[in-house]
C-alpha cells in the first residue's frame, strides 16, 4: 500500500511542474507546484500530529491524576 501511495505522489509531482513563487515570512523562493503542495500537506500533518499528541498527553495526565486520587491506601478498610 505504501508503494502505491509513493507512486501516486511521484506522478502528481511530475505532472505539476509549473514553477510557483512562494513567500513565507522573509523568504521568497520558487518551487514546482507539486512539491509546494506536498510540503504544505506535510506541514499540515505535522501541525495536526503535534496538536493531537499534546491532547493525548493532556488526557493521559488527567487520567493518571484522577486514578491516583481515587486509589485507596493499602491497609485501610473501605467500610470504615
PDB file of N, CA, C and O in Angstrom, chain B, residues numbered from 101:
ATOM      1  N   UNK B 101       0.827  -1.196   0.000  1.00  0.00           N
ATOM      2  CA  UNK B 101       0.000   0.000   0.000  1.00  0.00           C
ATOM      3  C   UNK B 101       0.874   1.263   0.000  1.00  0.00           C
ATOM      4  O   UNK B 101       0.576   2.245  -0.681  1.00  0.00           O
ATOM      5  N   UNK B 102       1.961   1.209   0.783  1.00  0.00           N
ATOM      6  CA  UNK B 102       2.857   2.363   0.832  1.00  0.00           C
ATOM      7  C   UNK B 102       3.500   2.655  -0.502  1.00  0.00           C
ATOM      8  O   UNK B 102       3.684   3.816  -0.870  1.00  0.00           O
ATOM      9  N   UNK B 103       3.848   1.591  -1.240  1.00  0.00           N
ATOM     10  CA  UNK B 103       4.464   1.771  -2.562  1.00  0.00           C
ATOM     11  C   UNK B 103       3.487   2.432  -3.526  1.00  0.00           C
ATOM     12  O   UNK B 103       3.891   3.259  -4.344  1.00  0.00           O
ATOM     13  N   UNK B 104       2.216   2.079  -3.439  1.00  0.00           N
ATOM     14  CA  UNK B 104       1.203   2.693  -4.312  1.00  0.00           C
ATOM     15  C   UNK B 104       1.065   4.175  -4.001  1.00  0.00           C
ATOM     16  O   UNK B 104       0.950   4.992  -4.915  1.00  0.00           O
ATOM     17  N   UNK B 105       1.076   4.529  -2.719  1.00  0.00           N
ATOM     18  CA  UNK B 105       0.977   5.941  -2.337  1.00  0.00           C
ATOM     19  C   UNK B 105       2.181   6.720  -2.850  1.00  0.00           C
ATOM     20  O   UNK B 105       2.025   7.837  -3.345  1.00  0.00           O
ATOM     21  N   UNK B 106       3.375   6.153  -2.740  1.00  0.00           N
ATOM     22  CA  UNK B 106       4.580   6.824  -3.236  1.00  0.00           C
ATOM     23  C   UNK B 106       4.513   7.014  -4.743  1.00  0.00           C
ATOM     24  O   UNK B 106       4.879   8.076  -5.247  1.00  0.00           O
ATOM     25  N   UNK B 107       4.052   6.009  -5.466  1.00  0.00           N
ATOM     26  CA  UNK B 107       3.935   6.114  -6.925  1.00  0.00           C
ATOM     27  C   UNK B 107       2.937   7.197  -7.307  1.00  0.00           C
ATOM     28  O   UNK B 107       3.195   7.984  -8.217  1.00  0.00           O
ATOM     29  N   UNK B 108       1.796   7.244  -6.617  1.00  0.00           N
ATOM     30  CA  UNK B 108       0.784   8.277  -6.905  1.00  0.00           C
ATOM     31  C   UNK B 108       1.345   9.666  -6.609  1.00  0.00           C
ATOM     32  O   UNK B 108       1.116  10.600  -7.378  1.00  0.00           O
ATOM     33  N   UNK B 109       2.077   9.813  -5.504  1.00  0.00           N
ATOM     34  CA  UNK B 109       2.684  11.115  -5.188  1.00  0.00           C
ATOM     35  C   UNK B 109       3.714  11.522  -6.229  1.00  0.00           C
ATOM     36  O   UNK B 109       3.768  12.689  -6.619  1.00  0.00           O
ATOM     37  N   UNK B 110       4.526  10.588  -6.682  1.00  0.00           N
ATOM     38  CA  UNK B 110       5.514  10.908  -7.720  1.00  0.00           C
ATOM     39  C   UNK B 110       4.842  11.326  -9.016  1.00  0.00           C
ATOM     40  O   UNK B 110       5.286  12.274  -9.663  1.00  0.00           O
ATOM     41  N   UNK B 111       3.777  10.634  -9.405  1.00  0.00           N
ATOM     42  CA  UNK B 111       3.045  11.019 -10.616  1.00  0.00           C
ATOM     43  C   UNK B 111       2.467  12.416 -10.456  1.00  0.00           C
ATOM     44  O   UNK B 111       2.534  13.226 -11.381  1.00  0.00           O
ATOM     45  N   UNK B 112       1.896  12.706  -9.282  1.00  0.00           N
ATOM     46  CA  UNK B 112       1.331  14.033  -9.021  1.00  0.00           C
ATOM     47  C   UNK B 112       2.400  15.105  -9.138  1.00  0.00           C
ATOM     48  O   UNK B 112       2.183  16.135  -9.777  1.00  0.00           O
ATOM     49  N   UNK B 113       3.551  14.871  -8.525  1.00  0.00           N
ATOM     50  CA  UNK B 113       4.626  15.867  -8.558  1.00  0.00           C
ATOM     51  C   UNK B 113       5.153  16.050  -9.980  1.00  0.00           C
ATOM     52  O   UNK B 113       5.405  17.179 -10.400  1.00  0.00           O
ATOM     53  N   UNK B 114       5.321  14.960 -10.724  1.00  0.00           N
ATOM     54  CA  UNK B 114       5.841  15.062 -12.090  1.00  0.00           C
ATOM     55  C   UNK B 114       4.864  15.733 -13.047  1.00  0.00           C
ATOM     56  O   UNK B 114       5.289  16.337 -14.031  1.00  0.00           O
ATOM     57  N   UNK B 115       3.568  15.640 -12.780  1.00  0.00           N
ATOM     58  CA  UNK B 115       2.582  16.287 -13.643  1.00  0.00           C
ATOM     59  C   UNK B 115       2.381  17.756 -13.301  1.00  0.00           C
ATOM     60  O   UNK B 115       1.849  18.503 -14.122  1.00  0.00           O
ATOM     61  N   UNK B 116       2.789  18.191 -12.119  1.00  0.00           N
ATOM     62  CA  UNK B 116       2.605  19.575 -11.687  1.00  0.00           C
ATOM     63  C   UNK B 116       3.968  20.230 -11.494  1.00  0.00           C
ATOM     64  O   UNK B 116       4.399  20.491 -10.371  1.00  0.00           O
ATOM     65  N   UNK B 117       4.639  20.491 -12.625  1.00  0.00           N
ATOM     66  CA  UNK B 117       6.000  21.037 -12.573  1.00  0.00           C
ATOM     67  C   UNK B 117       6.061  22.542 -12.807  1.00  0.00           C
ATOM     68  O   UNK B 117       7.153  23.108 -12.846  1.00  0.00           O
ATOM     69  N   UNK B 118       4.931  23.195 -12.961  1.00  0.00           N
ATOM     70  CA  UNK B 118       4.941  24.643 -13.163  1.00  0.00           C
ATOM     71  C   UNK B 118       5.525  25.321 -11.926  1.00  0.00           C
ATOM     72  O   UNK B 118       5.129  25.012 -10.803  1.00  0.00           O
ATOM     73  N   UNK B 119       6.462  26.238 -12.129  1.00  0.00           N
ATOM     74  CA  UNK B 119       7.105  26.946 -11.027  1.00  0.00           C
ATOM     75  C   UNK B 119       6.143  27.985 -10.445  1.00  0.00           C
ATOM     76  O   UNK B 119       5.493  28.729 -11.179  1.00  0.00           O
ATOM     77  N   UNK B 120       6.068  28.020  -9.132  1.00  0.00           N
ATOM     78  CA  UNK B 120       5.229  29.000  -8.440  1.00  0.00           C
ATOM     79  C   UNK B 120       6.098  29.753  -7.441  1.00  0.00           C
ATOM     80  O   UNK B 120       7.027  29.195  -6.858  1.00  0.00           O
ATOM     81  N   UNK B 121       5.776  31.030  -7.256  1.00  0.00           N
ATOM     82  CA  UNK B 121       6.509  31.864  -6.304  1.00  0.00           C
ATOM     83  C   UNK B 121       5.908  31.670  -4.915  1.00  0.00           C
ATOM     84  O   UNK B 121       4.692  31.748  -4.736  1.00  0.00           O
ATOM     85  N   UNK B 122       6.768  31.418  -3.943  1.00  0.00           N
ATOM     86  CA  UNK B 122       6.346  31.202  -2.567  1.00  0.00           C
ATOM     87  C   UNK B 122       6.964  32.296  -1.707  1.00  0.00           C
ATOM     88  O   UNK B 122       8.161  32.566  -1.804  1.00  0.00           O
ATOM     89  N   UNK B 123       6.152  32.920  -0.872  1.00  0.00           N
ATOM     90  CA  UNK B 123       6.635  33.899   0.106  1.00  0.00           C
ATOM     91  C   UNK B 123       6.230  33.406   1.483  1.00  0.00           C
ATOM     92  O   UNK B 123       5.046  33.212   1.761  1.00  0.00           O
ATOM     93  N   UNK B 124       7.216  33.206   2.340  1.00  0.00           N
ATOM     94  CA  UNK B 124       6.964  32.741   3.695  1.00  0.00           C
ATOM     95  C   UNK B 124       7.818  33.577   4.632  1.00  0.00           C
ATOM     96  O   UNK B 124       9.044  33.464   4.637  1.00  0.00           O
ATOM     97  N   UNK B 125       7.170  34.411   5.418  1.00  0.00           N
ATOM     98  CA  UNK B 125       7.839  35.386   6.272  1.00  0.00           C
ATOM     99  C   UNK B 125       8.824  36.188   5.429  1.00  0.00           C
ATOM    100  O   UNK B 125       8.390  36.909   4.530  1.00  0.00           O
ATOM    101  N   UNK B 126      10.104  36.100   5.673  1.00  0.00           N
ATOM    102  CA  UNK B 126      11.081  36.899   4.925  1.00  0.00           C
ATOM    103  C   UNK B 126      11.658  36.138   3.735  1.00  0.00           C
ATOM    104  O   UNK B 126      12.466  36.693   2.990  1.00  0.00           O
ATOM    105  N   UNK B 127      11.267  34.896   3.543  1.00  0.00           N
ATOM    106  CA  UNK B 127      11.817  34.082   2.463  1.00  0.00           C
ATOM    107  C   UNK B 127      10.960  34.192   1.219  1.00  0.00           C
ATOM    108  O   UNK B 127       9.733  34.126   1.291  1.00  0.00           O
ATOM    109  N   UNK B 128      11.606  34.358   0.082  1.00  0.00           N
ATOM    110  CA  UNK B 128      10.946  34.348  -1.216  1.00  0.00           C
ATOM    111  C   UNK B 128      11.690  33.348  -2.101  1.00  0.00           C
ATOM    112  O   UNK B 128      12.900  33.465  -2.294  1.00  0.00           O
ATOM    113  N   UNK B 129      10.971  32.374  -2.630  1.00  0.00           N
ATOM    114  CA  UNK B 129      11.608  31.371  -3.480  1.00  0.00           C
ATOM    115  C   UNK B 129      10.570  30.776  -4.418  1.00  0.00           C
ATOM    116  O   UNK B 129       9.370  30.998  -4.254  1.00  0.00           O
ATOM    117  N   UNK B 130      11.039  30.024  -5.396  1.00  0.00           N
ATOM    118  CA  UNK B 130      10.146  29.345  -6.330  1.00  0.00           C
ATOM    119  C   UNK B 130      10.337  27.838  -6.204  1.00  0.00           C
ATOM    120  O   UNK B 130      11.444  27.346  -5.986  1.00  0.00           O
ATOM    121  N   UNK B 131       9.239  27.132  -6.347  1.00  0.00           N
ATOM    122  CA  UNK B 131       9.223  25.675  -6.292  1.00  0.00           C
ATOM    123  C   UNK B 131       8.248  25.164  -7.340  1.00  0.00           C
ATOM    124  O   UNK B 131       7.345  25.893  -7.751  1.00  0.00           O
ATOM    125  N   UNK B 132       8.416  23.930  -7.774  1.00  0.00           N
ATOM    126  CA  UNK B 132       7.371  23.327  -8.604  1.00  0.00           C
ATOM    127  C   UNK B 132       6.083  23.194  -7.775  1.00  0.00           C
ATOM    128  O   UNK B 132       6.131  22.940  -6.571  1.00  0.00           O
ATOM    129  N   UNK B 133       4.954  23.367  -8.431  1.00  0.00           N
ATOM    130  CA  UNK B 133       3.671  23.346  -7.747  1.00  0.00           C
ATOM    131  C   UNK B 133       3.456  22.056  -6.954  1.00  0.00           C
ATOM    132  O   UNK B 133       2.997  22.105  -5.812  1.00  0.00           O
ATOM    133  N   UNK B 134       3.780  20.910  -7.540  1.00  0.00           N
ATOM    134  CA  UNK B 134       3.596  19.633  -6.853  1.00  0.00           C
ATOM    135  C   UNK B 134       4.409  19.538  -5.574  1.00  0.00           C
ATOM    136  O   UNK B 134       3.917  19.039  -4.562  1.00  0.00           O
ATOM    137  N   UNK B 135       5.639  20.010  -5.607  1.00  0.00           N
ATOM    138  CA  UNK B 135       6.495  19.982  -4.426  1.00  0.00           C
ATOM    139  C   UNK B 135       5.960  20.941  -3.364  1.00  0.00           C
ATOM    140  O   UNK B 135       5.948  20.607  -2.179  1.00  0.00           O
ATOM    141  N   UNK B 136       5.520  22.121  -3.776  1.00  0.00           N
ATOM    142  CA  UNK B 136       4.971  23.087  -2.828  1.00  0.00           C
ATOM    143  C   UNK B 136       3.729  22.530  -2.135  1.00  0.00           C
ATOM    144  O   UNK B 136       3.573  22.693  -0.924  1.00  0.00           O
ATOM    145  N   UNK B 137       2.852  21.878  -2.883  1.00  0.00           N
ATOM    146  CA  UNK B 137       1.665  21.290  -2.276  1.00  0.00           C
ATOM    147  C   UNK B 137       2.026  20.129  -1.352  1.00  0.00           C
ATOM    148  O   UNK B 137       1.394  19.945  -0.311  1.00  0.00           O
ATOM    149  N   UNK B 138       3.030  19.354  -1.724  1.00  0.00           N
ATOM    150  CA  UNK B 138       3.481  18.264  -0.865  1.00  0.00           C
ATOM    151  C   UNK B 138       4.023  18.813   0.454  1.00  0.00           C
ATOM    152  O   UNK B 138       3.704  18.281   1.517  1.00  0.00           O
ATOM    153  N   UNK B 139       4.833  19.865   0.401  1.00  0.00           N
ATOM    154  CA  UNK B 139       5.350  20.474   1.623  1.00  0.00           C
ATOM    155  C   UNK B 139       4.225  21.037   2.481  1.00  0.00           C
ATOM    156  O   UNK B 139       4.255  20.916   3.706  1.00  0.00           O
ATOM    157  N   UNK B 140       3.233  21.650   1.844  1.00  0.00           N
ATOM    158  CA  UNK B 140       2.097  22.183   2.596  1.00  0.00           C
ATOM    159  C   UNK B 140       1.325  21.063   3.288  1.00  0.00           C
ATOM    160  O   UNK B 140       0.920  21.209   4.441  1.00  0.00           O
ATOM    161  N   UNK B 141       1.122  19.961   2.598  1.00  0.00           N
ATOM    162  CA  UNK B 141       0.414  18.831   3.199  1.00  0.00           C
ATOM    163  C   UNK B 141       1.217  18.236   4.352  1.00  0.00           C
ATOM    164  O   UNK B 141       0.650  17.914   5.397  1.00  0.00           O
ATOM    165  N   UNK B 142       2.518  18.087   4.177  1.00  0.00           N
ATOM    166  CA  UNK B 142       3.359  17.568   5.256  1.00  0.00           C
ATOM    167  C   UNK B 142       3.365  18.507   6.468  1.00  0.00           C
ATOM    168  O   UNK B 142       3.354  18.054   7.612  1.00  0.00           O
ATOM    169  N   UNK B 143       3.383  19.797   6.207  1.00  0.00           N
ATOM    170  CA  UNK B 143       3.296  20.765   7.307  1.00  0.00           C
ATOM    171  C   UNK B 143       1.988  20.646   8.065  1.00  0.00           C
ATOM    172  O   UNK B 143       1.972  20.723   9.294  1.00  0.00           O
ATOM    173  N   UNK B 144       0.887  20.458   7.341  1.00  0.00           N
ATOM    174  CA  UNK B 144      -0.406  20.272   7.992  1.00  0.00           C
ATOM    175  C   UNK B 144      -0.449  19.005   8.815  1.00  0.00           C
ATOM    176  O   UNK B 144      -1.015  18.991   9.908  1.00  0.00           O
ATOM    177  N   UNK B 145       0.143  17.936   8.299  1.00  0.00           N
ATOM    178  CA  UNK B 145       0.192  16.681   9.051  1.00  0.00           C
ATOM    179  C   UNK B 145       0.992  16.863  10.334  1.00  0.00           C
ATOM    180  O   UNK B 145       0.582  16.376  11.388  1.00  0.00           O
ATOM    181  N   UNK B 146       2.118  17.554  10.265  1.00  0.00           N
ATOM    182  CA  UNK B 146       2.940  17.773  11.453  1.00  0.00           C
ATOM    183  C   UNK B 146       2.221  18.628  12.493  1.00  0.00           C
ATOM    184  O   UNK B 146       2.306  18.352  13.690  1.00  0.00           O
ATOM    185  N   UNK B 147       1.517  19.660  12.045  1.00  0.00           N
ATOM    186  CA  UNK B 147       0.775  20.509  12.980  1.00  0.00           C
ATOM    187  C   UNK B 147      -0.325  19.704  13.667  1.00  0.00           C
ATOM    188  O   UNK B 147      -0.478  19.774  14.887  1.00  0.00           O
ATOM    189  N   UNK B 148      -1.090  18.939  12.885  1.00  0.00           N
ATOM    190  CA  UNK B 148      -2.184  18.157  13.470  1.00  0.00           C
ATOM    191  C   UNK B 148      -1.658  17.052  14.380  1.00  0.00           C
ATOM    192  O   UNK B 148      -2.270  16.764  15.409  1.00  0.00           O
ATOM    193  N   UNK B 149      -0.540  16.431  14.023  1.00  0.00           N
ATOM    194  CA  UNK B 149       0.032  15.384  14.868  1.00  0.00           C
ATOM    195  C   UNK B 149       0.520  15.960  16.194  1.00  0.00           C
ATOM    196  O   UNK B 149       0.358  15.331  17.239  1.00  0.00           O
ATOM    197  N   UNK B 150       1.113  17.143  16.159  1.00  0.00           N
ATOM    198  CA  UNK B 150       1.587  17.748  17.404  1.00  0.00           C
ATOM    199  C   UNK B 150       0.415  18.176  18.285  1.00  0.00           C
ATOM    200  O   UNK B 150       0.473  18.015  19.504  1.00  0.00           O
ATOM    201  N   UNK B 151      -0.639  18.716  17.693  1.00  0.00           N
ATOM    202  CA  UNK B 151      -1.819  19.088  18.472  1.00  0.00           C
ATOM    203  C   UNK B 151      -2.488  17.839  19.050  1.00  0.00           C
ATOM    204  O   UNK B 151      -2.870  17.823  20.220  1.00  0.00           O
ATOM    205  N   UNK B 152      -2.626  16.807  18.241  1.00  0.00           N
ATOM    206  CA  UNK B 152      -3.215  15.557  18.720  1.00  0.00           C
ATOM    207  C   UNK B 152      -2.369  14.909  19.799  1.00  0.00           C
ATOM    208  O   UNK B 152      -2.909  14.398  20.781  1.00  0.00           O
ATOM    209  N   UNK B 153      -1.066  14.920  19.637  1.00  0.00           N
ATOM    210  CA  UNK B 153      -0.171  14.362  20.650  1.00  0.00           C
ATOM    211  C   UNK B 153      -0.252  15.121  21.961  1.00  0.00           C
ATOM    212  O   UNK B 153      -0.228  14.519  23.035  1.00  0.00           O
ATOM    213  N   UNK B 154      -0.347  16.438  21.877  1.00  0.00           N
ATOM    214  CA  UNK B 154      -0.478  17.243  23.088  1.00  0.00           C
ATOM    215  C   UNK B 154      -1.804  16.936  23.797  1.00  0.00           C
ATOM    216  O   UNK B 154      -1.852  16.876  25.026  1.00  0.00           O
ATOM    217  N   UNK B 155      -2.864  16.746  23.033  1.00  0.00           N
ATOM    218  CA  UNK B 155      -4.165  16.427  23.637  1.00  0.00           C
ATOM    219  C   UNK B 155      -4.152  15.044  24.280  1.00  0.00           C
ATOM    220  O   UNK B 155      -4.705  14.862  25.364  1.00  0.00           O
ATOM    221  N   UNK B 156      -3.532  14.075  23.627  1.00  0.00           N
ATOM    222  CA  UNK B 156      -3.429  12.733  24.205  1.00  0.00           C
ATOM    223  C   UNK B 156      -2.627  12.785  25.501  1.00  0.00           C
ATOM    224  O   UNK B 156      -3.008  12.163  26.493  1.00  0.00           O
ATOM    225  N   UNK B 157      -1.517  13.524  25.497  1.00  0.00           N
ATOM    226  CA  UNK B 157      -0.719  13.659  26.712  1.00  0.00           C
ATOM    227  C   UNK B 157      -1.562  14.293  27.818  1.00  0.00           C
ATOM    228  O   UNK B 157      -1.511  13.849  28.965  1.00  0.00           O
ATOM    229  N   UNK B 158      -2.333  15.323  27.487  1.00  0.00           N
ATOM    230  CA  UNK B 158      -3.171  16.007  28.465  1.00  0.00           C
ATOM    231  C   UNK B 158      -4.206  15.052  29.064  1.00  0.00           C
ATOM    232  O   UNK B 158      -4.418  15.052  30.276  1.00  0.00           O
ATOM    233  N   UNK B 159      -4.845  14.250  28.232  1.00  0.00           N
ATOM    234  CA  UNK B 159      -5.847  13.305  28.720  1.00  0.00           C
ATOM    235  C   UNK B 159      -5.214  12.213  29.581  1.00  0.00           C
ATOM    236  O   UNK B 159      -5.774  11.841  30.612  1.00  0.00           O
ATOM    237  N   UNK B 160      -4.060  11.698  29.174  1.00  0.00           N
ATOM    238  CA  UNK B 160      -3.377  10.684  29.981  1.00  0.00           C
ATOM    239  C   UNK B 160      -2.948  11.245  31.328  1.00  0.00           C
ATOM    240  O   UNK B 160      -3.064  10.573  32.352  1.00  0.00           O
ATOM    241  N   UNK B 161      -2.457  12.465  31.327  1.00  0.00           N
ATOM    242  CA  UNK B 161      -2.039  13.112  32.571  1.00  0.00           C
ATOM    243  C   UNK B 161      -3.242  13.272  33.508  1.00  0.00           C
ATOM    244  O   UNK B 161      -3.134  12.995  34.703  1.00  0.00           O
ATOM    245  N   UNK B 162      -4.373  13.713  32.981  1.00  0.00           N
ATOM    246  CA  UNK B 162      -5.577  13.883  33.798  1.00  0.00           C
ATOM    247  C   UNK B 162      -6.078  12.537  34.310  1.00  0.00           C
ATOM    248  O   UNK B 162      -6.530  12.443  35.451  1.00  0.00           O
ATOM    249  N   UNK B 163      -6.006  11.492  33.483  1.00  0.00           N
ATOM    250  CA  UNK B 163      -6.445  10.166  33.895  1.00  0.00           C
ATOM    251  C   UNK B 163      -5.579   9.632  35.035  1.00  0.00           C
ATOM    252  O   UNK B 163      -6.095   9.107  36.021  1.00  0.00           O
ATOM    253  N   UNK B 164      -4.268   9.768  34.894  1.00  0.00           N
ATOM    254  CA  UNK B 164      -3.359   9.293  35.940  1.00  0.00           C
ATOM    255  C   UNK B 164      -3.551  10.065  37.235  1.00  0.00           C
ATOM    256  O   UNK B 164      -3.475   9.490  38.321  1.00  0.00           O
ATOM    257  N   UNK B 165      -3.798  11.363  37.127  1.00  0.00           N
ATOM    258  CA  UNK B 165      -4.024  12.182  38.312  1.00  0.00           C
ATOM    259  C   UNK B 165      -5.287  11.726  39.034  1.00  0.00           C
ATOM    260  O   UNK B 165      -5.289  11.604  40.259  1.00  0.00           O
ATOM    261  N   UNK B 166      -6.359  11.473  38.290  1.00  0.00           N
ATOM    262  CA  UNK B 166      -7.606  11.004  38.898  1.00  0.00           C
ATOM    263  C   UNK B 166      -7.459   9.604  39.462  1.00  0.00           C
ATOM    264  O   UNK B 166      -8.032   9.296  40.507  1.00  0.00           O
ATOM    265  N   UNK B 167      -6.702   8.753  38.791  1.00  0.00           N
ATOM    266  CA  UNK B 167      -6.531   7.374  39.256  1.00  0.00           C
ATOM    267  C   UNK B 167      -5.771   7.339  40.577  1.00  0.00           C
ATOM    268  O   UNK B 167      -6.090   6.528  41.446  1.00  0.00           O
ATOM    269  N   UNK B 168      -4.779   8.195  40.743  1.00  0.00           N
ATOM    270  CA  UNK B 168      -4.018   8.192  41.992  1.00  0.00           C
ATOM    271  C   UNK B 168      -4.820   8.820  43.120  1.00  0.00           C
ATOM    272  O   UNK B 168      -4.640   8.435  44.275  1.00  0.00           O
ATOM    273  N   UNK B 169      -5.692   9.767  42.829  1.00  0.00           N
ATOM    274  CA  UNK B 169      -6.515  10.381  43.867  1.00  0.00           C
ATOM    275  C   UNK B 169      -7.593   9.423  44.361  1.00  0.00           C
ATOM    276  O   UNK B 169      -7.956   9.463  45.537  1.00  0.00           O
ATOM    277  N   UNK B 170      -8.106   8.571  43.493  1.00  0.00           N
ATOM    278  CA  UNK B 170      -9.179   7.660  43.855  1.00  0.00           C
ATOM    279  C   UNK B 170      -8.680   6.375  44.502  1.00  0.00           C
ATOM    280  O   UNK B 170      -9.440   5.716  45.212  1.00  0.00           O
ATOM    281  N   UNK B 171      -7.439   6.009  44.278  1.00  0.00           N
ATOM    282  CA  UNK B 171      -6.916   4.725  44.770  1.00  0.00           C
ATOM    283  C   UNK B 171      -6.904   4.736  46.293  1.00  0.00           C
ATOM    284  O   UNK B 171      -6.364   5.661  46.900  1.00  0.00           O
ATOM    285  N   UNK B 172      -7.494   3.718  46.917  1.00  0.00           N
ATOM    286  CA  UNK B 172      -7.466   3.658  48.388  1.00  0.00           C
ATOM    287  C   UNK B 172      -6.071   3.303  48.863  1.00  0.00           C
ATOM    288  O   UNK B 172      -5.305   2.641  48.164  1.00  0.00           O
ATOM    289  N   UNK B 173      -5.764   3.753  50.051  1.00  0.00           N
ATOM    290  CA  UNK B 173      -4.461   3.451  50.619  1.00  0.00           C
ATOM    291  C   UNK B 173      -4.416   1.991  51.036  1.00  0.00           C
ATOM    292  O   UNK B 173      -5.433   1.424  51.433  1.00  0.00           O
ATOM    293  N   UNK B 174      -3.268   1.396  50.950  1.00  0.00           N
ATOM    294  CA  UNK B 174      -3.103  -0.003  51.322  1.00  0.00           C
ATOM    295  C   UNK B 174      -3.255  -0.142  52.839  1.00  0.00           C
ATOM    296  O   UNK B 174      -2.683   0.637  53.601  1.00  0.00           O
ATOM    297  N   UNK B 175      -4.028  -1.135  53.266  1.00  0.00           N
ATOM    298  CA  UNK B 175      -4.206  -1.396  54.687  1.00  0.00           C
ATOM    299  C   UNK B 175      -5.421  -0.689  55.281  1.00  0.00           C
ATOM    300  O   UNK B 175      -5.670  -0.820  56.480  1.00  0.00           O
ATOM    301  N   UNK B 176      -6.171   0.042  54.495  1.00  0.00           N
ATOM    302  CA  UNK B 176      -7.366   0.688  55.022  1.00  0.00           C
ATOM    303  C   UNK B 176      -8.587  -0.109  54.634  1.00  0.00           C
ATOM    304  O   UNK B 176      -8.618  -0.707  53.559  1.00  0.00           O
ATOM    305  N   UNK B 177      -9.570  -0.130  55.468  1.00  0.00           N
ATOM    306  CA  UNK B 177     -10.792  -0.846  55.221  1.00  0.00           C
ATOM    307  C   UNK B 177     -11.784   0.095  54.560  1.00  0.00           C
ATOM    308  O   UNK B 177     -12.116   1.121  55.155  1.00  0.00           O
ATOM    309  N   UNK B 178     -12.278  -0.199  53.355  1.00  0.00           N
ATOM    310  CA  UNK B 178     -13.198   0.726  52.678  1.00  0.00           C
ATOM    311  C   UNK B 178     -14.545   0.846  53.385  1.00  0.00           C
ATOM    312  O   UNK B 178     -15.312   1.760  53.081  1.00  0.00           O
ATOM    313  N   UNK B 179     -14.852  -0.057  54.324  1.00  0.00           N
ATOM    314  CA  UNK B 179     -16.142   0.005  55.017  1.00  0.00           C
ATOM    315  C   UNK B 179     -16.159   1.055  56.109  1.00  0.00           C
ATOM    316  O   UNK B 179     -17.231   1.455  56.563  1.00  0.00           O
ATOM    317  N   UNK B 180     -14.968   1.517  56.549  1.00  0.00           N
ATOM    318  CA  UNK B 180     -14.914   2.493  57.639  1.00  0.00           C
ATOM    319  C   UNK B 180     -15.299   3.861  57.212  1.00  0.00           C
ATOM    320  O   UNK B 180     -15.299   4.784  58.026  1.00  0.00           O
TER     321      UNK B 180
END
